[in-house]
């Protein structure tokens, strides 16, 4: 989708639909299969770790008497949508959408914060890839004992980058607000995807027996 407004709205609506019901999760998954790049969006370094975490929580929920299967299905679809949103993100999307939504006076700061947050995620991904490369080149087998130094290194790098960003904003005289004139170029496919996401969200809140009315 070319229009980030519709793309963000679609991801939010489908995530809500997938979380509230299994039917919504199934429909959202079909949407993900048809309208997203699928495998390309899954090629992220930490993807397997996220799915493993969902699987562990699902097994624990099932063993403690909860519906672990439903939890796994719904959260898996939510994760797939999040990976798609992360893959399709382009620098400036959140800033433009925030300014368009809340206006120039109130939308610039939230958009800037969102952009800096996404950039922090990219930096974290870069750090992890470099750490993985260093461990591989040294022939070291990664173990649980290495989590503390690796985690500490990542936290220190993030703190250092946050300090550098704050210094940069201060040097440039940033206090509050800014100028941004967003322009969007939606296509026909964007509107189609938005309408389908609305329909899926509506169906997610309907009981299954109301959707499939069998004749008596």
C-alpha positions as CSV (number, residue, x, y, z in Angstrom):
1,X,0.0,0.0,0.0
2,X,1.3,3.4,-1.0
3,X,-0.7,5.4,1.5
4,X,0.7,5.1,5.1
5,X,-2.5,6.3,6.6
6,X,-4.5,3.4,5.2
7,X,-1.7,0.9,5.9
8,X,-1.4,1.9,9.5
9,X,-5.2,1.8,9.9
10,X,-5.5,-1.6,8.2
11,X,-2.8,-3.0,10.5
12,X,-4.6,-1.7,13.6
13,X,-8.0,-2.9,12.6
14,X,-6.8,-6.4,11.6
15,X,-4.8,-6.7,14.8
16,X,-7.9,-5.9,16.8
17,X,-9.9,-8.4,14.8
18,X,-7.3,-11.1,15.2
19,X,-7.1,-10.5,19.0
20,X,-10.8,-10.5,19.8
21,X,-11.8,-13.8,18.1
22,X,-10.4,-16.8,16.3
23,X,-12.7,-16.1,13.3
24,X,-11.1,-12.6,13.1
25,X,-7.7,-14.2,13.3
26,X,-8.5,-16.6,10.4
27,X,-9.8,-13.8,8.2
28,X,-6.9,-11.5,9.1
29,X,-4.5,-14.3,8.2
30,X,-6.1,-14.8,4.8
31,X,-5.8,-11.0,4.3
32,X,-2.1,-11.3,5.2
33,X,-1.6,-14.2,2.7
34,X,-3.3,-12.3,-0.2
35,X,-2.3,-8.7,0.3
36,X,1.2,-8.7,1.9
37,X,4.7,-9.8,0.7
38,X,4.5,-12.7,3.3
39,X,7.9,-14.4,3.2
40,X,9.8,-11.2,2.5
41,X,8.3,-9.6,5.7
42,X,9.4,-12.6,7.7
43,X,13.1,-12.3,6.9
44,X,14.0,-10.5,10.1
45,X,16.7,-11.7,12.5
46,X,14.5,-12.0,15.6
47,X,11.4,-13.4,13.9
48,X,12.0,-17.0,15.1
49,X,12.5,-15.8,18.7
50,X,9.1,-14.0,18.7
51,X,7.3,-17.1,17.5
52,X,9.1,-19.2,20.1
53,X,8.0,-16.8,22.9
54,X,4.4,-17.0,21.7
55,X,4.6,-20.8,21.5
56,X,6.0,-21.1,25.1
57,X,3.3,-18.9,26.5
58,X,0.7,-20.8,24.6
59,X,1.9,-24.2,26.0
60,X,1.9,-22.8,29.5
61,X,-1.6,-21.4,29.1
62,X,-2.9,-24.7,27.8
63,X,-1.3,-26.6,30.6
64,X,-2.8,-24.3,33.2
65,X,-6.3,-24.8,31.9
66,X,-6.5,-21.9,29.5
67,X,-7.1,-21.9,25.7
68,X,-3.6,-22.0,24.6
69,X,-4.5,-23.0,21.0
70,X,-6.7,-20.0,20.5
71,X,-4.0,-17.7,22.1
72,X,-1.4,-19.1,19.8
73,X,-3.5,-18.6,16.6
74,X,-4.5,-15.0,17.5
75,X,-1.1,-13.8,18.7
76,X,0.6,-15.4,15.7
77,X,-1.5,-13.4,13.3
78,X,-1.0,-10.2,15.3
79,X,2.8,-10.9,15.1
80,X,2.6,-11.4,11.3
81,X,0.7,-8.1,10.9
82,X,3.3,-6.4,13.1
83,X,6.2,-7.8,11.0
84,X,4.3,-6.6,7.8
85,X,3.9,-3.1,9.2
86,X,7.6,-3.1,10.2
87,X,8.6,-4.3,6.7
88,X,6.5,-1.7,4.8
89,X,7.6,1.2,7.0
90,X,9.3,4.1,5.3
91,X,11.1,6.9,7.1
92,X,8.7,9.7,7.8
93,X,5.5,7.7,7.7
94,X,4.6,8.1,11.3
95,X,5.5,11.8,11.3
96,X,3.4,12.5,8.2
97,X,0.4,10.5,9.5
98,X,0.6,12.1,12.9
99,X,0.7,15.7,11.4
100,X,-2.2,14.8,9.1
101,X,-4.3,13.4,12.0
102,X,-3.6,15.9,14.8
103,X,-2.5,19.0,12.8
104,X,0.8,20.8,12.6
105,X,0.6,22.1,16.1
106,X,-0.2,18.9,18.0
107,X,0.9,16.2,15.6
108,X,4.5,17.0,15.0
109,X,5.9,15.9,18.5
110,X,4.1,12.5,18.7
111,X,5.1,11.8,15.1
112,X,8.7,12.7,15.9
113,X,8.7,10.4,19.0
114,X,7.3,7.6,16.9
115,X,9.9,8.0,14.3
116,X,12.7,8.0,16.9
117,X,11.2,4.9,18.5
118,X,11.2,3.0,15.2
119,X,14.8,4.1,14.5
120,X,15.7,2.7,17.9
121,X,14.3,-0.7,16.8
122,X,16.4,-0.6,13.6
123,X,19.4,0.2,15.7
124,X,18.7,-2.7,18.0
125,X,18.3,-5.0,15.0
126,X,21.7,-3.8,13.7
127,X,23.4,-4.3,17.1
128,X,22.0,-7.9,17.3
129,X,23.2,-8.7,13.7
130,X,26.7,-7.4,14.5
131,X,26.8,-9.4,17.8
132,X,25.7,-12.5,16.0
133,X,28.4,-12.0,13.3
134,X,31.1,-11.5,15.9
135,X,30.1,-14.6,17.8
136,X,30.1,-16.6,14.5
137,X,33.5,-15.3,13.4
138,X,35.1,-16.1,16.8
139,X,33.6,-19.6,16.8
140,X,32.0,-19.1,20.1
141,X,28.9,-21.1,21.0
142,X,26.2,-18.8,22.3
143,X,25.1,-19.8,25.8
144,X,22.8,-18.5,28.6
145,X,25.7,-17.0,30.4
146,X,26.4,-14.6,27.5
147,X,22.9,-13.0,27.8
148,X,24.0,-10.6,30.6
149,X,27.0,-9.0,28.8
150,X,25.2,-8.9,25.4
151,X,22.1,-7.4,27.0
152,X,24.2,-4.8,28.9
153,X,26.0,-3.9,25.6
154,X,22.7,-3.4,23.9
155,X,21.3,-1.2,26.7
156,X,24.4,0.9,26.8
157,X,24.4,1.5,23.0
158,X,20.7,2.5,23.2
159,X,21.4,5.0,26.0
160,X,24.4,6.4,24.1
161,X,22.3,6.9,21.0
162,X,19.5,8.5,23.0
163,X,22.0,11.0,24.4
164,X,23.4,11.7,21.0
165,X,19.9,12.4,19.6
166,X,19.1,14.7,22.5
167,X,22.4,16.6,22.0
168,X,21.6,16.9,18.3
169,X,18.1,18.3,18.9
170,X,19.5,20.8,21.4
171,X,22.2,22.0,19.1
172,X,19.6,22.6,16.4
173,X,17.5,24.6,18.8
174,X,14.5,22.2,18.9
175,X,12.0,23.0,21.7
176,X,8.6,22.1,20.5
177,X,6.7,21.5,17.2
178,X,8.0,21.9,13.7
179,X,7.0,22.2,10.1
180,X,5.8,19.2,8.0
181,X,3.5,19.4,5.0
182,X,2.5,15.8,4.4
183,X,1.3,14.6,0.9
184,X,-0.3,11.3,0.2
185,X,-0.9,9.4,-3.1
186,X,-3.4,6.6,-2.4
187,X,-4.2,4.1,-5.1
188,X,-7.3,2.1,-5.8
189,X,-5.8,-1.0,-4.1
190,X,-5.3,1.1,-1.0
191,X,-9.0,1.8,-0.7
192,X,-9.9,-1.8,-1.5
193,X,-7.6,-3.0,1.3
194,X,-9.1,-0.5,3.7
195,X,-12.6,-1.6,3.0
196,X,-11.8,-5.3,3.4
197,X,-10.1,-4.6,6.7
198,X,-13.2,-2.8,8.0
199,X,-15.4,-5.8,6.9
200,X,-13.0,-8.2,8.7
201,X,-13.1,-6.1,11.9
202,X,-17.0,-6.2,11.8
203,X,-17.1,-9.9,11.3
204,X,-14.6,-10.5,14.2
205,X,-17.2,-9.1,16.6
206,X,-20.1,-11.1,15.3
207,X,-20.8,-14.6,16.8
208,X,-20.1,-17.4,14.3
209,X,-23.7,-18.6,14.6
210,X,-24.9,-15.2,13.4
211,X,-22.7,-15.4,10.3
212,X,-23.6,-18.9,9.3
213,X,-27.3,-19.3,9.8
214,X,-28.2,-22.9,9.1
215,X,-31.8,-23.7,7.9
216,X,-33.8,-25.8,10.4
